[in-house]
Amino acid sequence: MRSVTIEPARPPEIVPLMITAYCLTPRETKIVQAMTRGEATQAIAQSLHLSPYTVQDHFQAIFAKLGVSSRREVASRLFTLLYADAQLD
C-alpha cells in the first residue's frame, strides 16, 4: 500500500522556483543567495572570483528584474512572496 502526504512547501523548495520565475541567470542566482545570507559585496566577489564592480553590475540587473532598488528589498520581495498567502489565513 502506498500513501501520499501533502504539506506546504518550505522556503528552500520555493525560493529556487521564484528565482527561476524572475529569469535570473545562474550567476545572479548565486549572488541572490549570497546576498540573502548577508554577505558583503567584497565577500561575494571573492567567492565567485569576480571584481566587486562586476558584482555591483549583477546587483543592478537583479534589482531591475525584481523591481526593487536595494538588497533589503530583494530579501523582502522573496519573503513577502513566500509568506503572503500564509498571512491571509
N, CA, C and O atoms as CSV, one atom per row, in Angstrom:
chain,resi,resn,atom,element,x,y,z
A,1,MET,N,N,0.832,-1.158,0.000
A,1,MET,CA,C,0.000,0.000,0.000
A,1,MET,C,C,0.897,1.249,0.000
A,1,MET,O,O,1.913,1.292,0.694
A,2,ARG,N,N,0.518,2.235,-0.767
A,2,ARG,CA,C,1.253,3.494,-0.855
A,2,ARG,C,C,0.414,4.618,-0.288
A,2,ARG,O,O,-0.816,4.583,-0.314
A,3,SER,N,N,1.108,5.608,0.220
A,3,SER,CA,C,0.395,6.776,0.715
A,3,SER,C,C,1.091,8.032,0.208
A,3,SER,O,O,2.278,8.025,-0.120
A,4,VAL,N,N,0.333,9.085,0.156
A,4,VAL,CA,C,0.840,10.380,-0.293
A,4,VAL,C,C,0.568,11.381,0.818
A,4,VAL,O,O,-0.538,11.459,1.353
A,5,THR,N,N,1.595,12.140,1.150
A,5,THR,CA,C,1.439,13.185,2.154
A,5,THR,C,C,1.546,14.530,1.456
A,5,THR,O,O,2.497,14.789,0.719
A,6,ILE,N,N,0.571,15.367,1.695
A,6,ILE,CA,C,0.579,16.708,1.100
A,6,ILE,C,C,0.813,17.704,2.223
A,6,ILE,O,O,0.088,17.735,3.218
A,7,GLU,N,N,1.836,18.509,2.038
A,7,GLU,CA,C,2.152,19.533,3.026
A,7,GLU,C,C,2.660,20.766,2.302
A,7,GLU,O,O,3.116,20.671,1.163
A,8,PRO,N,N,2.586,21.916,2.945
A,8,PRO,CA,C,3.075,23.139,2.296
A,8,PRO,C,C,4.570,23.028,1.992
A,8,PRO,O,O,5.338,22.453,2.764
A,9,ALA,N,N,4.953,23.585,0.866
A,9,ALA,CA,C,6.371,23.609,0.511
A,9,ALA,C,C,7.106,24.546,1.451
A,9,ALA,O,O,6.553,25.543,1.914
A,10,ARG,N,N,8.355,24.214,1.725
A,10,ARG,CA,C,9.189,25.034,2.598
A,10,ARG,C,C,10.016,26.004,1.758
A,10,ARG,O,O,10.224,25.767,0.568
A,11,PRO,N,N,10.492,27.099,2.368
A,11,PRO,CA,C,11.278,28.090,1.619
A,11,PRO,C,C,12.424,27.504,0.790
A,11,PRO,O,O,12.613,27.931,-0.349
A,12,PRO,N,N,13.203,26.536,1.315
A,12,PRO,CA,C,14.284,26.009,0.481
A,12,PRO,C,C,13.789,25.355,-0.828
A,12,PRO,O,O,14.534,25.238,-1.802
A,13,GLU,N,N,12.538,24.943,-0.820
A,13,GLU,CA,C,11.968,24.345,-2.019
A,13,GLU,C,C,11.352,25.396,-2.944
A,13,GLU,O,O,11.319,25.213,-4.161
A,14,ILE,N,N,10.867,26.491,-2.367
A,14,ILE,CA,C,10.163,27.510,-3.142
A,14,ILE,C,C,11.095,28.561,-3.740
A,14,ILE,O,O,10.908,28.981,-4.882
A,15,VAL,N,N,12.096,28.983,-2.973
A,15,VAL,CA,C,12.965,30.067,-3.434
A,15,VAL,C,C,13.583,29.784,-4.803
A,15,VAL,O,O,13.580,30.676,-5.652
A,16,PRO,N,N,14.116,28.578,-5.060
A,16,PRO,CA,C,14.655,28.332,-6.406
A,16,PRO,C,C,13.612,28.504,-7.516
A,16,PRO,O,O,13.944,28.960,-8.610
A,17,LEU,N,N,12.380,28.150,-7.246
A,17,LEU,CA,C,11.311,28.323,-8.230
A,17,LEU,C,C,11.019,29.803,-8.458
A,17,LEU,O,O,10.779,30.231,-9.587
A,18,MET,N,N,11.042,30.573,-7.384
A,18,MET,CA,C,10.797,32.004,-7.506
A,18,MET,C,C,11.929,32.678,-8.277
A,18,MET,O,O,11.689,33.556,-9.106
A,19,ILE,N,N,13.153,32.265,-7.998
A,19,ILE,CA,C,14.298,32.831,-8.708
A,19,ILE,C,C,14.194,32.515,-10.193
A,19,ILE,O,O,14.492,33.366,-11.032
A,20,THR,N,N,13.779,31.317,-10.517
A,20,THR,CA,C,13.580,30.931,-11.913
A,20,THR,C,C,12.482,31.765,-12.552
A,20,THR,O,O,12.600,32.172,-13.708
A,21,ALA,N,N,11.412,32.022,-11.801
A,21,ALA,CA,C,10.294,32.809,-12.336
A,21,ALA,C,C,10.728,34.225,-12.699
A,21,ALA,O,O,10.166,34.827,-13.614
A,22,TYR,N,N,11.718,34.761,-11.997
A,22,TYR,CA,C,12.226,36.103,-12.302
A,22,TYR,C,C,13.295,36.088,-13.390
A,22,TYR,O,O,13.873,37.129,-13.704
A,23,CYS,N,N,13.560,34.922,-13.966
A,23,CYS,CA,C,14.516,34.773,-15.076
A,23,CYS,C,C,15.932,35.215,-14.694
A,23,CYS,O,O,16.644,35.810,-15.503
A,24,LEU,N,N,16.328,34.922,-13.463
A,24,LEU,CA,C,17.689,35.233,-13.063
A,24,LEU,C,C,18.651,34.213,-13.664
A,24,LEU,O,O,18.336,33.027,-13.764
A,25,THR,N,N,19.810,34.685,-14.056
A,25,THR,CA,C,20.835,33.792,-14.596
A,25,THR,C,C,21.416,32.956,-13.450
A,25,THR,O,O,21.215,33.288,-12.282
A,26,PRO,N,N,22.131,31.881,-13.773
A,26,PRO,CA,C,22.765,31.108,-12.698
A,26,PRO,C,C,23.694,31.971,-11.825
A,26,PRO,O,O,23.724,31.796,-10.607
A,27,ARG,N,N,24.439,32.884,-12.424
A,27,ARG,CA,C,25.338,33.761,-11.661
A,27,ARG,C,C,24.519,34.695,-10.758
A,27,ARG,O,O,24.861,34.891,-9.592
A,28,GLU,N,N,23.447,35.264,-11.296
A,28,GLU,CA,C,22.590,36.132,-10.494
A,28,GLU,C,C,21.959,35.361,-9.333
A,28,GLU,O,O,21.798,35.895,-8.236
A,29,THR,N,N,21.608,34.112,-9.588
A,29,THR,CA,C,21.034,33.267,-8.544
A,29,THR,C,C,22.021,33.083,-7.400
A,29,THR,O,O,21.650,33.195,-6.232
A,30,LYS,N,N,23.289,32.797,-7.736
A,30,LYS,CA,C,24.308,32.641,-6.694
A,30,LYS,C,C,24.492,33.937,-5.921
A,30,LYS,O,O,24.689,33.919,-4.706
A,31,ILE,N,N,24.428,35.049,-6.617
A,31,ILE,CA,C,24.581,36.345,-5.955
A,31,ILE,C,C,23.387,36.625,-5.036
A,31,ILE,O,O,23.573,37.131,-3.929
A,32,VAL,N,N,22.178,36.306,-5.473
A,32,VAL,CA,C,20.998,36.489,-4.623
A,32,VAL,C,C,21.112,35.612,-3.376
A,32,VAL,O,O,20.799,36.056,-2.271
A,33,GLN,N,N,21.552,34.392,-3.550
A,33,GLN,CA,C,21.699,33.505,-2.394
A,33,GLN,C,C,22.702,34.080,-1.400
A,33,GLN,O,O,22.452,34.081,-0.195
A,34,ALA,N,N,23.834,34.568,-1.900
A,34,ALA,CA,C,24.844,35.172,-1.023
A,34,ALA,C,C,24.309,36.452,-0.391
A,34,ALA,O,O,24.530,36.715,0.791
A,35,MET,N,N,23.608,37.235,-1.187
A,35,MET,CA,C,23.037,38.498,-0.718
A,35,MET,C,C,22.059,38.244,0.432
A,35,MET,O,O,22.091,38.954,1.436
A,36,THR,N,N,21.201,37.250,0.295
A,36,THR,CA,C,20.205,36.983,1.326
A,36,THR,C,C,20.823,36.343,2.568
A,36,THR,O,O,20.203,36.320,3.631
A,37,ARG,N,N,22.041,35.827,2.435
A,37,ARG,CA,C,22.778,35.341,3.616
A,37,ARG,C,C,23.494,36.493,4.321
A,37,ARG,O,O,24.098,36.304,5.378
A,38,GLY,N,N,23.422,37.682,3.730
A,38,GLY,CA,C,24.038,38.852,4.341
A,38,GLY,C,C,25.499,39.054,4.006
A,38,GLY,O,O,26.181,39.830,4.675
A,39,GLU,N,N,25.996,38.376,2.988
A,39,GLU,CA,C,27.406,38.516,2.615
A,39,GLU,C,C,27.662,39.896,2.003
A,39,GLU,O,O,26.825,40.432,1.276
A,40,ALA,N,N,28.806,40.446,2.304
A,40,ALA,CA,C,29.209,41.747,1.766
A,40,ALA,C,C,29.613,41.598,0.302
A,40,ALA,O,O,29.947,40.507,-0.160
A,41,THR,N,N,29.575,42.705,-0.404
A,41,THR,CA,C,29.942,42.710,-1.825
A,41,THR,C,C,31.325,42.104,-2.040
A,41,THR,O,O,31.514,41.279,-2.935
A,42,GLN,N,N,32.282,42.511,-1.225
A,42,GLN,CA,C,33.662,42.007,-1.366
A,42,GLN,C,C,33.712,40.494,-1.174
A,42,GLN,O,O,34.406,39.801,-1.918
A,43,ALA,N,N,32.996,39.981,-0.199
A,43,ALA,CA,C,32.979,38.532,0.051
A,43,ALA,C,C,32.341,37.783,-1.118
A,43,ALA,O,O,32.820,36.723,-1.519
A,44,ILE,N,N,31.258,38.340,-1.660
A,44,ILE,CA,C,30.609,37.714,-2.825
A,44,ILE,C,C,31.579,37.709,-3.996
A,44,ILE,O,O,31.722,36.701,-4.688
A,45,ALA,N,N,32.243,38.832,-4.217
A,45,ALA,CA,C,33.205,38.935,-5.321
A,45,ALA,C,C,34.311,37.899,-5.176
A,45,ALA,O,O,34.662,37.228,-6.147
A,46,GLN,N,N,34.860,37.765,-3.982
A,46,GLN,CA,C,35.941,36.802,-3.770
A,46,GLN,C,C,35.471,35.368,-3.970
A,46,GLN,O,O,36.158,34.569,-4.607
A,47,SER,N,N,34.304,35.041,-3.428
A,47,SER,CA,C,33.829,33.653,-3.526
A,47,SER,C,C,33.476,33.257,-4.958
A,47,SER,O,O,33.560,32.082,-5.315
A,48,LEU,N,N,33.078,34.237,-5.782
A,48,LEU,CA,C,32.704,33.940,-7.168
A,48,LEU,C,C,33.804,34.327,-8.167
A,48,LEU,O,O,33.623,34.216,-9.380
A,49,HIS,N,N,34.938,34.780,-7.639
A,49,HIS,CA,C,36.078,35.160,-8.481
A,49,HIS,C,C,35.696,36.254,-9.475
A,49,HIS,O,O,35.975,36.168,-10.671
A,50,LEU,N,N,35.048,37.283,-8.933
A,50,LEU,CA,C,34.638,38.438,-9.723
A,50,LEU,C,C,35.194,39.690,-9.073
A,50,LEU,O,O,35.628,39.662,-7.922
A,51,SER,N,N,35.178,40.786,-9.811
A,51,SER,CA,C,35.526,42.060,-9.191
A,51,SER,C,C,34.287,42.582,-8.468
A,51,SER,O,O,33.163,42.236,-8.833
A,52,PRO,N,N,34.486,43.406,-7.451
A,52,PRO,CA,C,33.329,43.999,-6.768
A,52,PRO,C,C,32.458,44.825,-7.726
A,52,PRO,O,O,31.244,44.914,-7.543
A,53,TYR,N,N,33.076,45.419,-8.733
A,53,TYR,CA,C,32.312,46.199,-9.714
A,53,TYR,C,C,31.381,45.298,-10.531
A,53,TYR,O,O,30.256,45.681,-10.850
A,54,THR,N,N,31.860,44.107,-10.863
A,54,THR,CA,C,31.022,43.157,-11.599
A,54,THR,C,C,29.859,42.700,-10.722
A,54,THR,O,O,28.734,42.555,-11.202
A,55,VAL,N,N,30.125,42.476,-9.456
A,55,VAL,CA,C,29.059,42.096,-8.524
A,55,VAL,C,C,28.023,43.219,-8.450
A,55,VAL,O,O,26.821,42.955,-8.453
A,56,GLN,N,N,28.483,44.463,-8.384
A,56,GLN,CA,C,27.559,45.595,-8.364
A,56,GLN,C,C,26.708,45.642,-9.637
A,56,GLN,O,O,25.518,45.954,-9.587
A,57,ASP,N,N,27.328,45.330,-10.774
A,57,ASP,CA,C,26.569,45.269,-12.027
A,57,ASP,C,C,25.486,44.194,-11.950
A,57,ASP,O,O,24.363,44.399,-12.412
A,58,HIS,N,N,25.833,43.052,-11.364
A,58,HIS,CA,C,24.842,41.985,-11.191
A,58,HIS,C,C,23.729,42.440,-10.251
A,58,HIS,O,O,22.557,42.145,-10.485
A,59,PHE,N,N,24.094,43.160,-9.183
A,59,PHE,CA,C,23.069,43.684,-8.278
A,59,PHE,C,C,22.060,44.522,-9.055
A,59,PHE,O,O,20.851,44.363,-8.886
A,60,GLN,N,N,22.555,45.403,-9.898
A,60,GLN,CA,C,21.660,46.281,-10.658
A,60,GLN,C,C,20.730,45.476,-11.566
A,60,GLN,O,O,19.548,45.798,-11.685
A,61,ALA,N,N,21.259,44.429,-12.208
A,61,ALA,CA,C,20.426,43.582,-13.073
A,61,ALA,C,C,19.368,42.846,-12.247
A,61,ALA,O,O,18.214,42.727,-12.660
A,62,ILE,N,N,19.774,42.359,-11.088
A,62,ILE,CA,C,18.836,41.657,-10.193
A,62,ILE,C,C,17.746,42.611,-9.722
A,62,ILE,O,O,16.563,42.271,-9.741
A,63,PHE,N,N,18.149,43.808,-9.298
A,63,PHE,CA,C,17.170,44.795,-8.827
A,63,PHE,C,C,16.154,45.104,-9.928
A,63,PHE,O,O,14.955,45.201,-9.668
A,64,ALA,N,N,16.640,45.255,-11.143
A,64,ALA,CA,C,15.742,45.568,-12.269
A,64,ALA,C,C,14.761,44.422,-12.507
A,64,ALA,O,O,13.574,44.661,-12.725
A,65,LYS,N,N,15.240,43.192,-12.469
A,65,LYS,CA,C,14.369,42.044,-12.724
A,65,LYS,C,C,13.321,41.869,-11.633
A,65,LYS,O,O,12.193,41.464,-11.913
A,66,LEU,N,N,13.688,42.172,-10.389
A,66,LEU,CA,C,12.757,42.017,-9.273
A,66,LEU,C,C,11.941,43.274,-9.007
A,66,LEU,O,O,11.005,43.251,-8.207
A,67,GLY,N,N,12.290,44.366,-9.671
A,67,GLY,CA,C,11.560,45.613,-9.490
A,67,GLY,C,C,11.807,46.249,-8.128
A,67,GLY,O,O,10.897,46.810,-7.517
A,68,VAL,N,N,13.056,46.154,-7.657
A,68,VAL,CA,C,13.428,46.719,-6.363
A,68,VAL,C,C,14.640,47.623,-6.545
A,68,VAL,O,O,15.182,47.729,-7.645
A,69,SER,N,N,15.067,48.280,-5.458
A,69,SER,CA,C,16.217,49.172,-5.587
A,69,SER,C,C,17.290,48.956,-4.526
A,69,SER,O,O,18.236,49.739,-4.438
A,70,SER,N,N,17.155,47.892,-3.711
A,70,SER,CA,C,18.168,47.637,-2.688
A,70,SER,C,C,18.219,46.154,-2.338
A,70,SER,O,O,17.312,45.387,-2.660
A,71,ARG,N,N,19.298,45.777,-1.674
A,71,ARG,CA,C,19.445,44.392,-1.211
A,71,ARG,C,C,18.317,44.022,-0.253
A,71,ARG,O,O,17.741,42.937,-0.337
A,72,ARG,N,N,18.018,44.928,0.644
A,72,ARG,CA,C,16.960,44.674,1.629
A,72,ARG,C,C,15.643,44.375,0.920
A,72,ARG,O,O,14.893,43.492,1.335
A,73,GLU,N,N,15.369,45.109,-0.142
A,73,GLU,CA,C,14.124,44.881,-0.882
A,73,GLU,C,C,14.124,43.533,-1.593
A,73,GLU,O,O,13.064,42.931,-1.766
A,74,VAL,N,N,15.291,43.050,-2.007
A,74,VAL,CA,C,15.363,41.715,-2.627
A,74,VAL,C,C,14.878,40.684,-1.617
A,74,VAL,O,O,13.995,39.881,-1.915
A,75,ALA,N,N,15.459,40.710,-0.422
A,75,ALA,CA,C,15.061,39.759,0.615
A,75,ALA,C,C,13.588,39.932,0.970
A,75,ALA,O,O,12.867,38.951,1.154
A,76,SER,N,N,13.151,41.169,1.064
A,76,SER,CA,C,11.755,41.445,1.392
A,76,SER,C,C,10.820,40.902,0.315
A,76,SER,O,O,9.792,40.298,0.621
A,77,ARG,N,N,11.182,41.119,-0.938
A,77,ARG,CA,C,10.351,40.635,-2.047
A,77,ARG,C,C,10.227,39.119,-1.990
A,77,ARG,O,O,9.127,38.584,-2.131
A,78,LEU,N,N,11.336,38.422,-1.785
A,78,LEU,CA,C,11.294,36.963,-1.720
A,78,LEU,C,C,10.498,36.503,-0.510
A,78,LEU,O,O,9.698,35.574,-0.621
A,79,PHE,N,N,10.699,37.130,0.639
A,79,PHE,CA,C,9.980,36.765,1.855
A,79,PHE,C,C,8.488,37.025,1.704
A,79,PHE,O,O,7.669,36.180,2.065
A,80,THR,N,N,8.135,38.179,1.178
A,80,THR,CA,C,6.726,38.540,1.009
A,80,THR,C,C,6.020,37.552,0.098
A,80,THR,O,O,4.903,37.123,0.384
A,81,LEU,N,N,6.670,37.192,-0.996
A,81,LEU,CA,C,6.049,36.243,-1.915
A,81,LEU,C,C,5.888,34.867,-1.276
A,81,LEU,O,O,4.919,34.158,-1.548
A,82,LEU,N,N,6.837,34.495,-0.432
A,82,LEU,CA,C,6.754,33.191,0.226
A,82,LEU,C,C,5.612,33.127,1.231
A,82,LEU,O,O,4.925,32.110,1.339
A,83,TYR,N,N,5.413,34.216,1.964
A,83,TYR,CA,C,4.501,34.178,3.095
A,83,TYR,C,C,3.236,35.004,2.934
A,83,TYR,O,O,2.444,35.092,3.872
A,84,ALA,N,N,3.026,35.605,1.783
A,84,ALA,CA,C,1.836,36.444,1.590
A,84,ALA,C,C,0.557,35.661,1.816
A,84,ALA,O,O,-0.351,36.148,2.490
A,85,ASP,N,N,0.467,34.459,1.266
A,85,ASP,CA,C,-0.734,33.654,1.428
A,85,ASP,C,C,-0.936,33.226,2.884
A,85,ASP,O,O,-2.065,33.173,3.372
A,86,ALA,N,N,0.168,32.923,3.571
A,86,ALA,CA,C,0.070,32.469,4.963
A,86,ALA,C,C,-0.483,33.586,5.844
A,86,ALA,O,O,-1.173,33.305,6.824
A,87,GLN,N,N,-0.198,34.840,5.520
A,87,GLN,CA,C,-0.671,35.949,6.329
A,87,GLN,C,C,-2.170,36.158,6.152
A,87,GLN,O,O,-2.825,36.740,7.016
A,88,LEU,N,N,-2.704,35.693,5.050
A,88,LEU,CA,C,-4.132,35.860,4.793
A,88,LEU,C,C,-4.977,34.828,5.528
A,88,LEU,O,O,-6.179,35.030,5.700
A,89,ASP,N,N,-4.381,33.745,5.958
A,89,ASP,CA,C,-5.135,32.677,6.636
A,89,ASP,C,C,-5.545,33.074,8.026
A,89,ASP,O,O,-6.184,32.291,8.728
